[in-house]
Amino acid sequence: MSDDKPDAPANAGYDEWADALAEGGYYVECANGHGSLPPRRVCPECGSRELSAAPLPETGEVATFSEVHVAPSGFGEEPPYVTAIAEFGAVRLTGIVRGPSDRDIEVGAPVRADVADNEATGDRLVVFRPV
Ligand SMILES: [Zn+2]
């Protein structure tokens, strides 16, 4: 992970943000300390436009998860798979759990955020790897 912070995180698109996630990642923090993702131009909590990039914590904690047995069409992930919301400090991320123990995921489990390509759509996919 490099120490270079993007100059204008609020102007970064989702793909740029997802690419950065593979190398540690960042989230957007406003002058009042509200974290938000994905990057946007205005803090969704207080409307502040003074946004800067803060490094994403190395590991997050699973807040909730669910096993998906029927995938939305074109999603590109073979069911069953597990989606989860994990808390990384001030922000929450939604992603797919991948790893040797993805069937044993539980609330509070530590995960690392990573990024993978959705082969069906070409979009970036947030992936959680149990640690
Ligand atoms: Zn704010």
Residues whose N, C-alpha, C, O or C-beta is under 5 A from the ligand:
A	BS01	ZN	C30 N32 H34 C43 E45 C46 G47 S48
